Amino acid sequence: MLRKKLAILPLLTSLLLLQSAPLSRAAKPASDAPATSILSDFVDGVPTRIGSDSLGSYGNGANSVSSIIQGIGDWVLDTKTSSLRRVRIDLGDPILGSGANPPFQAANVPVRFISKCASWNIFMPGMQVGQSALCPLALSINYNGTTYALRTNENYGGTDPVQWTCLARNSTKCVSWNMVPSVVQVDGQRKVAMQLVKPADRRTPEQDLGQFYMSFDISVTTP
């Protein structure tokens, strides 16, 4: 009887492994998708406040740039990993009364963008053509050895979300988007209020550097 029980154990173990294998594959997270990001320098002849370095589109892996749609559906563009590519940031449109105190007026600087649509229950690849969605946006900026951040989300009163629109789909998902400000201001321009901060470190808390109107027109495509 003992021999029969010992012979059955390997068979039961094999069956359990076979049953659990499909579950493991189903739980595998989606992969990041390489993307090409294009930052427009003008909208209707007016310079954008967030623009390119005049060197063309930002392709994933080109000149060590990271440009992706993450598996969870968030857009990331990171030029901090590149020794060549930069982003033009223009802080020349401060919001009066916000205590605006920018570290620079306009400069081509290393920047990391992330638009966390997933945190607002938006899955960018799942959008339909013509569908628009509001999402937060954050920029991490390096300037003269110091890190600053431009942010728009629910944690900063008075800031505005950005607007993503799906432009094209393949047979299964959205593969092309456009990101623009979600608000048309009283001067007729599309621009959002963003909070500028110097992030906290071990020695000092986060520093409020005021709010700024930022304009942009950014296109993103995946294969």
GUTOR-853516 format. One record per residue (C-alpha): z, x, y; residue in one letter; residue number from 0. Coordinates in steps of 0.25 Angstrom, whole numbers, plus 5000, padded with zeros to 4 digits. Each point is the difference from the previous one (the first is absolute). Layout:
REM residues N
pz: Z | px: X | py: Y | aa: a | i: NUM
...
This chain:
REM residues 223
pz: 5000 | px: 5000 | py: 5000 | aa: m | i: 0
pz: 5003 | px: 5011 | py: 5010 | aa: l | i: 1
pz: 4987 | px: 5007 | py: 4997 | aa: r | i: 2
pz: 4993 | px: 4987 | py: 5003 | aa: k | i: 3
pz: 5007 | px: 4999 | py: 5014 | aa: k | i: 4
pz: 4997 | px: 5014 | py: 5003 | aa: l | i: 5
pz: 4985 | px: 4997 | py: 4998 | aa: a | i: 6
pz: 5000 | px: 4988 | py: 5008 | aa: i | i: 7
pz: 5006 | px: 5007 | py: 5013 | aa: l | i: 8
pz: 4988 | px: 5008 | py: 5003 | aa: p | i: 9
pz: 4991 | px: 4988 | py: 4999 | aa: l | i: 10
pz: 5009 | px: 4992 | py: 5010 | aa: l | i: 11
pz: 5000 | px: 5011 | py: 5010 | aa: t | i: 12
pz: 4985 | px: 5001 | py: 5000 | aa: s | i: 13
pz: 4999 | px: 4985 | py: 5002 | aa: l | i: 14
pz: 5009 | px: 5001 | py: 5012 | aa: l | i: 15
pz: 4992 | px: 5011 | py: 5006 | aa: l | i: 16
pz: 4987 | px: 4992 | py: 4999 | aa: l | i: 17
pz: 5007 | px: 4988 | py: 5006 | aa: q | i: 18
pz: 5005 | px: 5007 | py: 5012 | aa: s | i: 19
pz: 4988 | px: 5009 | py: 5003 | aa: a | i: 20
pz: 4992 | px: 4988 | py: 5007 | aa: p | i: 21
pz: 5012 | px: 4997 | py: 5008 | aa: l | i: 22
pz: 5001 | px: 5015 | py: 5005 | aa: s | i: 23
pz: 4985 | px: 5000 | py: 5004 | aa: r | i: 24
pz: 5001 | px: 4987 | py: 5007 | aa: a | i: 25
pz: 5012 | px: 5005 | py: 5009 | aa: a | i: 26
pz: 4992 | px: 5012 | py: 5004 | aa: k | i: 27
pz: 4999 | px: 5000 | py: 5016 | aa: p | i: 28
pz: 4987 | px: 4999 | py: 5006 | aa: a | i: 29
pz: 4994 | px: 5014 | py: 5005 | aa: s | i: 30
pz: 4997 | px: 5004 | py: 5014 | aa: d | i: 31
pz: 4986 | px: 4998 | py: 5005 | aa: a | i: 32
pz: 4993 | px: 5011 | py: 5008 | aa: p | i: 33
pz: 4995 | px: 4994 | py: 5013 | aa: a | i: 34
pz: 4992 | px: 5004 | py: 5012 | aa: t | i: 35
pz: 5007 | px: 4997 | py: 5014 | aa: s | i: 36
pz: 4992 | px: 4999 | py: 5013 | aa: i | i: 37
pz: 5007 | px: 5000 | py: 5013 | aa: l | i: 38
pz: 4992 | px: 4995 | py: 5012 | aa: s | i: 39
pz: 5001 | px: 5007 | py: 5013 | aa: d | i: 40
pz: 4995 | px: 4988 | py: 5008 | aa: f | i: 41
pz: 5001 | px: 4985 | py: 5000 | aa: v | i: 42
pz: 4990 | px: 4993 | py: 5009 | aa: d | i: 43
pz: 4999 | px: 5013 | py: 5008 | aa: g | i: 44
pz: 5015 | px: 5002 | py: 5002 | aa: v | i: 45
pz: 5006 | px: 5012 | py: 4994 | aa: p | i: 46
pz: 5010 | px: 4996 | py: 4989 | aa: t | i: 47
pz: 5015 | px: 5006 | py: 5000 | aa: r | i: 48
pz: 4999 | px: 5004 | py: 4986 | aa: i | i: 49
pz: 4987 | px: 5007 | py: 4997 | aa: g | i: 50
pz: 4993 | px: 5011 | py: 4992 | aa: s | i: 51
pz: 4999 | px: 5015 | py: 5002 | aa: d | i: 52
pz: 4985 | px: 4998 | py: 5002 | aa: s | i: 53
pz: 4997 | px: 5007 | py: 4986 | aa: l | i: 54
pz: 4996 | px: 4987 | py: 4993 | aa: g | i: 55
pz: 5006 | px: 4991 | py: 4989 | aa: s | i: 56
pz: 5013 | px: 5004 | py: 4993 | aa: y | i: 57
pz: 4996 | px: 5001 | py: 4985 | aa: g | i: 58
pz: 5011 | px: 5002 | py: 4989 | aa: n | i: 59
pz: 5001 | px: 5014 | py: 4996 | aa: g | i: 60
pz: 4990 | px: 5005 | py: 5011 | aa: a | i: 61
pz: 5007 | px: 5011 | py: 5008 | aa: n | i: 62
pz: 5013 | px: 4997 | py: 4992 | aa: s | i: 63
pz: 5001 | px: 4986 | py: 5006 | aa: v | i: 64
pz: 5006 | px: 4989 | py: 4992 | aa: s | i: 65
pz: 4993 | px: 4986 | py: 5003 | aa: s | i: 66
pz: 5004 | px: 4990 | py: 4989 | aa: i | i: 67
pz: 5003 | px: 4985 | py: 4997 | aa: i | i: 68
pz: 5013 | px: 5002 | py: 4992 | aa: q | i: 69
pz: 5002 | px: 4993 | py: 4986 | aa: g | i: 70
pz: 5009 | px: 4990 | py: 5007 | aa: i | i: 71
pz: 4989 | px: 4997 | py: 5010 | aa: g | i: 72
pz: 5005 | px: 5008 | py: 5013 | aa: d | i: 73
pz: 4991 | px: 5008 | py: 5008 | aa: w | i: 74
pz: 5003 | px: 5015 | py: 5003 | aa: v | i: 75
pz: 4993 | px: 5010 | py: 5008 | aa: l | i: 76
pz: 5006 | px: 5014 | py: 5001 | aa: d | i: 77
pz: 4995 | px: 5011 | py: 5008 | aa: t | i: 78
pz: 5013 | px: 5008 | py: 5000 | aa: k | i: 79
pz: 4995 | px: 5007 | py: 4987 | aa: t | i: 80
pz: 4987 | px: 5005 | py: 5007 | aa: s | i: 81
pz: 4999 | px: 5012 | py: 5008 | aa: s | i: 82
pz: 4988 | px: 4995 | py: 5007 | aa: l | i: 83
pz: 5000 | px: 4985 | py: 5002 | aa: r | i: 84
pz: 5008 | px: 4993 | py: 5011 | aa: r | i: 85
pz: 5001 | px: 4986 | py: 5006 | aa: v | i: 86
pz: 5000 | px: 4997 | py: 5015 | aa: r | i: 87
pz: 5012 | px: 4993 | py: 5005 | aa: i | i: 88
pz: 5000 | px: 4995 | py: 5015 | aa: d | i: 89
pz: 5014 | px: 4996 | py: 5005 | aa: l | i: 90
pz: 4994 | px: 4996 | py: 5014 | aa: g | i: 91
pz: 5003 | px: 4985 | py: 4999 | aa: d | i: 92
pz: 5015 | px: 4999 | py: 5001 | aa: p | i: 93
pz: 5007 | px: 4987 | py: 5000 | aa: i | i: 94
pz: 5008 | px: 4998 | py: 5013 | aa: l | i: 95
pz: 5015 | px: 4999 | py: 4999 | aa: g | i: 96
pz: 5000 | px: 5005 | py: 4985 | aa: s | i: 97
pz: 5005 | px: 5014 | py: 5004 | aa: g | i: 98
pz: 4987 | px: 5007 | py: 4997 | aa: a | i: 99
pz: 5002 | px: 5015 | py: 4999 | aa: n | i: 100
pz: 4989 | px: 5006 | py: 4992 | aa: p | i: 101
pz: 5000 | px: 5015 | py: 4996 | aa: p | i: 102
pz: 4985 | px: 5001 | py: 5003 | aa: f | i: 103
pz: 4989 | px: 4991 | py: 5007 | aa: q | i: 104
pz: 4989 | px: 5002 | py: 4991 | aa: a | i: 105
pz: 4997 | px: 5010 | py: 4989 | aa: a | i: 106
pz: 4993 | px: 5003 | py: 4987 | aa: n | i: 107
pz: 5012 | px: 5001 | py: 4990 | aa: v | i: 108
pz: 5003 | px: 5000 | py: 4985 | aa: p | i: 109
pz: 5003 | px: 4985 | py: 4996 | aa: v | i: 110
pz: 5004 | px: 4992 | py: 4988 | aa: r | i: 111
pz: 4997 | px: 4985 | py: 5000 | aa: f | i: 112
pz: 5005 | px: 4990 | py: 4990 | aa: i | i: 113
pz: 4998 | px: 4985 | py: 5001 | aa: s | i: 114
pz: 5010 | px: 4994 | py: 4991 | aa: k | i: 115
pz: 4993 | px: 4987 | py: 4997 | aa: c | i: 116
pz: 5007 | px: 4998 | py: 4986 | aa: a | i: 117
pz: 5014 | px: 4999 | py: 5008 | aa: s | i: 118
pz: 4994 | px: 4988 | py: 5006 | aa: w | i: 119
pz: 4995 | px: 4994 | py: 4987 | aa: n | i: 120
pz: 4986 | px: 5004 | py: 5003 | aa: i | i: 121
pz: 4991 | px: 5007 | py: 4989 | aa: f | i: 122
pz: 4988 | px: 5006 | py: 5007 | aa: m | i: 123
pz: 4991 | px: 5001 | py: 4988 | aa: p | i: 124
pz: 5003 | px: 4985 | py: 4997 | aa: g | i: 125
pz: 4995 | px: 4995 | py: 5014 | aa: m | i: 126
pz: 4987 | px: 4991 | py: 5000 | aa: q | i: 127
pz: 4989 | px: 5003 | py: 5009 | aa: v | i: 128
pz: 5003 | px: 4995 | py: 5014 | aa: g | i: 129
pz: 5015 | px: 4999 | py: 4997 | aa: q | i: 130
pz: 5009 | px: 5006 | py: 5011 | aa: s | i: 131
pz: 5014 | px: 5004 | py: 4998 | aa: a | i: 132
pz: 5011 | px: 5006 | py: 5009 | aa: l | i: 133
pz: 5007 | px: 5013 | py: 4996 | aa: c | i: 134
pz: 5010 | px: 5010 | py: 5006 | aa: p | i: 135
pz: 4995 | px: 5014 | py: 5003 | aa: l | i: 136
pz: 5007 | px: 5013 | py: 5002 | aa: a | i: 137
pz: 4995 | px: 5014 | py: 5005 | aa: l | i: 138
pz: 5007 | px: 5013 | py: 4998 | aa: s | i: 139
pz: 4995 | px: 5010 | py: 5010 | aa: i | i: 140
pz: 5002 | px: 5015 | py: 5001 | aa: n | i: 141
pz: 5000 | px: 5006 | py: 5014 | aa: y | i: 142
pz: 5005 | px: 5014 | py: 5004 | aa: n | i: 143
pz: 5008 | px: 5001 | py: 4987 | aa: g | i: 144
pz: 5007 | px: 4987 | py: 5002 | aa: t | i: 145
pz: 4998 | px: 4987 | py: 4993 | aa: t | i: 146
pz: 4999 | px: 4987 | py: 5007 | aa: y | i: 147
pz: 4996 | px: 4986 | py: 4995 | aa: a | i: 148
pz: 4993 | px: 4988 | py: 5005 | aa: l | i: 149
pz: 5004 | px: 4987 | py: 4993 | aa: r | i: 150
pz: 4997 | px: 4985 | py: 5000 | aa: t | i: 151
pz: 5009 | px: 4992 | py: 4991 | aa: n | i: 152
pz: 5011 | px: 4989 | py: 5000 | aa: e | i: 153
pz: 5011 | px: 5011 | py: 5002 | aa: n | i: 154
pz: 4994 | px: 5002 | py: 5014 | aa: y | i: 155
pz: 5001 | px: 4988 | py: 5010 | aa: g | i: 156
pz: 4988 | px: 4998 | py: 5008 | aa: g | i: 157
pz: 4990 | px: 5008 | py: 4991 | aa: t | i: 158
pz: 4988 | px: 4993 | py: 4994 | aa: d | i: 159
pz: 4994 | px: 5001 | py: 4986 | aa: p | i: 160
pz: 4986 | px: 5005 | py: 4998 | aa: v | i: 161
pz: 4989 | px: 4991 | py: 4994 | aa: q | i: 162
pz: 4992 | px: 5003 | py: 4987 | aa: w | i: 163
pz: 4987 | px: 4993 | py: 4996 | aa: t | i: 164
pz: 4993 | px: 5001 | py: 4987 | aa: c | i: 165
pz: 4985 | px: 5003 | py: 5003 | aa: l | i: 166
pz: 4994 | px: 5001 | py: 4986 | aa: a | i: 167
pz: 5004 | px: 4999 | py: 4985 | aa: r | i: 168
pz: 4994 | px: 5005 | py: 4987 | aa: n | i: 169
pz: 5001 | px: 4992 | py: 4987 | aa: s | i: 170
pz: 5015 | px: 5001 | py: 5000 | aa: t | i: 171
pz: 5007 | px: 5004 | py: 5013 | aa: k | i: 172
pz: 4998 | px: 5002 | py: 5015 | aa: c | i: 173
pz: 4995 | px: 5014 | py: 5003 | aa: v | i: 174
pz: 4997 | px: 5000 | py: 5015 | aa: s | i: 175
pz: 5010 | px: 4997 | py: 5011 | aa: w | i: 176
pz: 5001 | px: 5000 | py: 5015 | aa: n | i: 177
pz: 5013 | px: 5002 | py: 5007 | aa: m | i: 178
pz: 5002 | px: 4996 | py: 5015 | aa: v | i: 179
pz: 5011 | px: 4996 | py: 5009 | aa: p | i: 180
pz: 5005 | px: 4986 | py: 4998 | aa: s | i: 181
pz: 5002 | px: 4996 | py: 5014 | aa: v | i: 182
pz: 4990 | px: 4998 | py: 5012 | aa: v | i: 183
pz: 5009 | px: 5004 | py: 5012 | aa: q | i: 184
pz: 4999 | px: 4994 | py: 5014 | aa: v | i: 185
pz: 4990 | px: 5011 | py: 5004 | aa: d | i: 186
pz: 4990 | px: 4995 | py: 4990 | aa: g | i: 187
pz: 5002 | px: 5012 | py: 4991 | aa: q | i: 188
pz: 5004 | px: 5000 | py: 4985 | aa: r | i: 189
pz: 5013 | px: 5009 | py: 4999 | aa: k | i: 190
pz: 5013 | px: 4999 | py: 4994 | aa: v | i: 191
pz: 5014 | px: 5004 | py: 5005 | aa: a | i: 192
pz: 5005 | px: 5012 | py: 4992 | aa: m | i: 193
pz: 5014 | px: 5007 | py: 5000 | aa: q | i: 194
pz: 5000 | px: 5015 | py: 5002 | aa: l | i: 195
pz: 5012 | px: 5007 | py: 4994 | aa: v | i: 196
pz: 5005 | px: 5014 | py: 4997 | aa: k | i: 197
pz: 5005 | px: 4997 | py: 4985 | aa: p | i: 198
pz: 5015 | px: 5003 | py: 4997 | aa: a | i: 199
pz: 5003 | px: 5013 | py: 4994 | aa: d | i: 200
pz: 5013 | px: 5007 | py: 4995 | aa: r | i: 201
pz: 5005 | px: 5002 | py: 5014 | aa: r | i: 202
pz: 4995 | px: 4989 | py: 5008 | aa: t | i: 203
pz: 4998 | px: 4985 | py: 4999 | aa: p | i: 204
pz: 4986 | px: 4994 | py: 5002 | aa: e | i: 205
pz: 4996 | px: 5001 | py: 5014 | aa: q | i: 206
pz: 4993 | px: 4988 | py: 5008 | aa: d | i: 207
pz: 4988 | px: 5006 | py: 5008 | aa: l | i: 208
pz: 4995 | px: 4986 | py: 5004 | aa: g | i: 209
pz: 4988 | px: 4991 | py: 4997 | aa: q | i: 210
pz: 4986 | px: 5002 | py: 5002 | aa: f | i: 211
pz: 4987 | px: 4991 | py: 4999 | aa: y | i: 212
pz: 4991 | px: 5006 | py: 4989 | aa: m | i: 213
pz: 4985 | px: 4996 | py: 4998 | aa: s | i: 214
pz: 4992 | px: 5004 | py: 4988 | aa: f | i: 215
pz: 4989 | px: 4996 | py: 4990 | aa: d | i: 216
pz: 5001 | px: 5006 | py: 4986 | aa: i | i: 217
pz: 4991 | px: 4997 | py: 4988 | aa: s | i: 218
pz: 5004 | px: 5004 | py: 4986 | aa: v | i: 219
pz: 4991 | px: 4999 | py: 4988 | aa: t | i: 220
pz: 5002 | px: 5004 | py: 4985 | aa: t | i: 221
pz: 4990 | px: 5002 | py: 4989 | aa: p | i: 222
